[in-house]
Amino acid sequence: MADSTALASDLLEVSLGPQHPSTHGVFRMQTVLDGETIVKLKPVMGYLHRNHEQLGEQMTYIASFPFTDRLDYFCAMTNNLGLAIAIEKLAGIDVTERGEYIRVIMAELTRLVNHTAVTGFLLNDMGAFGTPLLYAFREREKILDLFEMASGSRMMCNYIRPGGVREDLPEGFLEQARRIVDDYPRFLDEFEALLTDNEIIRQRTERVGILPKELAVSAGVTGPMLRASGVDYDIRKVDGYSVYPRFPFKVPLGTVGDVYDRYYVRILEMRESVKILRQALKDIPGGPAISPKGAALTKAPRTFRPPKGDAYGRIEAPKGELGFYLVSDGSNQPWRYHIRAPSFINLTVLEDMCLGRKIADAIIILGAVDIVMGEVDR
């Protein structure tokens, strides 16, 4: 006789998303569940078609800068920087000292914006809507004020150019930036007092979504996700681009590679960004903000024809390695324009981190990856 206490169950296929607050954009997780346990998960992309790379091949090199703003719309400044470095390598364009310092200042302010926001969103994913997210956005707004002062826009900045930046910093910018940066550790202390040792947060995040370092490396994962798995790799250190070698800073690492480590590595990275910013704001030199060759390119982009060849420019963007690959055929438009976007690459290990976990875990595992769909589908 069959055991009457045994309950037969079938696997259930459930589609999570596209639904913006939980799947962070037009993104779907096609899951197979045994009860609430995930036994299979397929990331489904392709709902957003920006055609960014094809557009980049149909316009001048400078004309693509406003489009890079919209790849990862939390990180417009660093998106601009990645393309500028690729163009500089392709055409041999020098960058002024002041331009390099301004770039580093904007890049590290962007890192603060990104990491602060994603931490607030992660708590929102756990169901803690309110204080953490609103605290994060309060601080984010202060930095967006700085971006608006310099570029005229809070998010779509279109500011960095080959050879430096589009315009020099306005009067009062450096003083306001110093006040915000000096006050940021107080906010981080306040944030950590709420979150870091919170019992509920630790129970929800520790040993959840573990990414072994071997898998992270083989999958090409970069940025805070990679460092949370204990891999010491930061392009600011490895490549030493711009003037980063002048600023001593640490590369925070995790030990387990779980959601908690990914949260805490970002907190520590913000503290290191504050150190870099304090040094850069203190030591920024005078002089022009853009080199003569860069200024000429900005003013007359249709006349710019780099020599035939190719170049790959990459940076340590807040989400990981952001790279721009350009191939020139000698015309004023790229023959090939390709982007290595960290959101896309880092999503490839989502199933590995979710298998065996519950549905509610999948939402926070996805949140801790830190994606913006604009750079996933382009």
N, C-alpha and C positions, 0 to 999 in steps of 0.2 A: 504494500500500500504506500502511496506517495505521502511524503511528510506534509501534513496539513498546515504546519507552521511556516513552511517556506513560501515566500512571496515571489512570484516570477515578475520580472520587469523587463521592459524593452528600452533600448536606447532611444533618446529623443533628440531630434535635431532642432536647434534653436538659433535663430538669426538675431544677433545683437547689433543694433544700428542699421543704417546710418541714423544717428541721433546725437546732436552736437554736444550736450553737456556730458554724456557718458562715454561716447566714443571719440571725443575731441575732434569733431569734424565729420565730413562725409566719408566715413569709414565703417566697415562692417566686419564683425567677427562671426564667422559661420561655425558654430560649435555643435559638437555631439556630446550629449550629457547622459551619464548614468546617475539618475536622481539629480543631484545638484553638482556632481563631480564631473569635471571636464575630462573627456577621454580623447577628444580630437578638437583642434581649433585651426581654422584656415583664415588668415587675414585676407579680406577682399578689398582691393583698392580699385581706382579707376572711375569713381563717380565725378571726380573733378578733373577737367581737361583744360589746363592753362596754356598748353602749347608753347611754353616759355622757350625751350631750346630752338624750336622751329622759328619763332619770332626773332630770336637772337641772330639767326642766320639770314634774316631778311632786312636788317637795319644796321646802322653804324654801331661801332663799338660803344660809344658814349650813350647812344639811344637806349641801350639795354639796362642802364642803371636804375631807372624808375621801376622796371619790371623785377629786378632783384629785390627791391624793397618788399615786394608782395609774395616772395617765396616763403620765408618765415617772417611773418609780419610783426613778430615780437622782436626781431633782431635785424632790422633794416640796415643799421650801421655796419654790422659785421658782414652782411651780405654784400654791401657795396665794397667793403675792403677786399673780400676774396676775389671779386672780378677785377678790381683795380690792380692787385698784385699780379694776376695773370696777364693783363695787358702790359704792365711794366716789364715783365719778363719777356714777353713776345717782342716788344719794341725797344727795349733797353732804355726805359725812362727812369731817371733819377727822382728821388723823393727828398724834399727839403727836411732839415732837422725839425723845424717847427711843425711841418706837416706830419712827420712820423709821431711826434708827441701827441698831437691832437687826435690822430688815429687811435693810438693806444688808449687815450682817455675815453674816446667814444666807444671803443670795443669793450673796455672793462665796465663802463656804465651800462652797456648793453647786457653784459653778463649778469650784473646785478638785477636789471629789469627781468631778464628771462628766469633766473633761478628763484627770485622772489615770487614771481607770478606762478611758476610751476609748483612751488611748495604750497601756495594757497589753493591752487586747483586740486592738488593731490588730497588735501584735507577735505575739499568739497566732494571728491570722489568717494571718500569714506563716509560721507553723510554729515560732515561737520560744517555745514554752510553757515556763514556768518563771520564770526570774529577773525579766524585765520586769513580767509580770503580778503576780507575788507581791510585788515591790517596790511596785507601784501599790496593791495592796490593803492592804499594811502601812500606808501613809500614809492611805488612805481610812478605815481603821478608827479612826484617831485623831480624825478629824473627826466620824465617826458617834458617837463617845463624847460629843462636845459636843452634837450634836443630841439624844442621849438625855438628857443633863443638863437641857436646856431644855424638851423636849417630852414626855419619857417614852418616846419611840420612836426607833429608829435610822434607819428609812427612811420609814415612813408617819407623818409628823410631825404633821399636822393642827394647825399652830402659829400661823400668821399669820391675823389677823382684820381686818375693816374697822375702821379707826381705830387700828390698831397690831398688837399680838400678844396671844395668849390669856393668857399669864402673863409676868411679868417674869423676867429672867435669874436663875438660882439663885446662891447664894453660891459663889464660887470659879470661876464660868464664865469671867469676863473674864481672870483670871490664867492659867487653863489655855489659853484661846484664844490669848493673847499668846505663850505658850511654843511652841505648835504653829505659829503663823504665823511667828514669828521663825526657827524651824527649817526651814521649808518650802524656802527657797532652797537650803539644803544638799542636801536631797533632790533638787531639780530639777537641781542641778549633777551629782549622782551619776547621775541618770537620763540627762541629756544626754551624760555621758561614755560611757555604754553605747550610746546610740542615735544621736545627731545626726550624727556623722561616721562611723558604722559603714558600711563599704563595702558589705556585703550589703544593708543597709536602703536605702541610697541607690540601689543598682542596682534594687531591687524597686519603689521608689516614685517616683523622679524621672522626669518625662515620662510618667507613668502616670496615667490617669484625668483628663486635662486638662479643665477647665471654663472656657471663655472667659468673660470678664467680661460681655460682651453677652448671652450665653445665660443666665448666672446672674441678671442683672437681669430679663430678660424672663420668666424662669420663676418669679420671686418667691422665689428662694433667699435665705436670710438666715443670719446667724450666722457662725461661723468658716469655713464653706464659701464664703460670699460674700466675706469679707475675704481668704481665701487666694487668690481670683482677682483681688485688687488693688482691690476696691471699698471705699472708706472709709465704712462705714455701721454705726453702733452706736447702738441706741436709747437707751442710757444717755447718749450725747452728743446725739443728735438731739432727743429729747423732754425730756431733763433731768429725768426723774421722780425721785421721792423726794428724797434729799439728795445724789445723785450729782454735781451741779455743784460741790459743795464740795470734791471730791476730785480733784486733778489726776492724770490717768492717760493713757497713750497707747493708741491703737488699732492693734495690729500688723496688717500687711498682707503678703500674699504677692506674688509676681511672675509665677509661671507658672500657678498654679491646679491643680497636680497633687496627688497623694497626699502627697508630701513637704511641700509647702507647708501642706496641711491639718494635718499632724502638727505642723509647727514653729510655725504660728500659735497653736495651742492651748498649746504650751509657753510662748510669749511672753505669751499672755493670762493664764496662771497667775501669771507674774511680776508682771503689772500688778495682778491681784487681790490679791496679797500687799501691794502698795503701798496699795491702797484699804483693806484690812483693818487695816493698821498705823495708818493715819490714823483710821479709824472707832473702833478699839479705844482709841486714845489720847484722842479728843475726845468720846466718848459722854457725853451729859449725864445728869443725874438727872431726877427727875420720874416721872409715871405712864407706863406702857408702852402704854396704850390710852386713847383719848378717851372722855368720858362717853357720847356717842352710840353709839360702837362697843361699849362695855361693855354698854349697855342692849340692843343688838341681839344680842350674844352670849348674854346671860342669858335673853332672851325672844324667840327668833327668829320665833315664830309671829305675834307682834304687829307685826313689821316689814313695812310696806307702802310701798315707794318710790313716788314719783309716776309717773304715766304718762310714758313716754319710752323712749329707748334710750341705750346707752353702750357704748363699746369701750375696754377697758383692755388695754394691751400692755406687755410688758417685753422686755428683752434676756436671754432665758433662755440657758442654756449651749449649747443646740443652735440657737438663732436666735430669731426673733420668735414669742413665744407671746402670743396675743391671745384675750380673752374678750369676746364680743358678747352683751349682755343687752337684752331688750325687756321693759319692765314694762307691765302692764295695770292696775296699781293694787292687785293682790292680793298675797298673801304668797309667791307663787311666780312665777318668771319665765315670761312668755308665750313667750319664745324664748330659748334658751340655746345658743350656738354657740362652738366653739373653733377658732382658727386654730393648728394644731399644726405646728411646724417639721419634725418627722420626716416627716410626710406630704408637705408641700410640697417638701422637699429631695430626696425620693425620685423626683420626677418627671423629673429629669435623669439618672437612672441609666443608661438605655440610651445616651444621648449620650456618656457618659464611658467606656462599656465597648466600644463598637463598634470592631472591629479589634484588640482586646486578647485575651489568652489567658484560659482558664478561671480559672487561678490568680490572674490580675490582677483578675478580677471580684469575687473574695472580698475582697480588700483595698480595692478601690474602694468596695464596699458598706460595709466596716468604717469607712472614713474619712468616710463620710456621717454616721455616728453617729446611729443610729435606736433608738428603743424602741417596740415594736409597740403598746404600750398607748395611745399617743397617735396611732397611725396608724388603727387600727380601734377605733371607740368607739360 
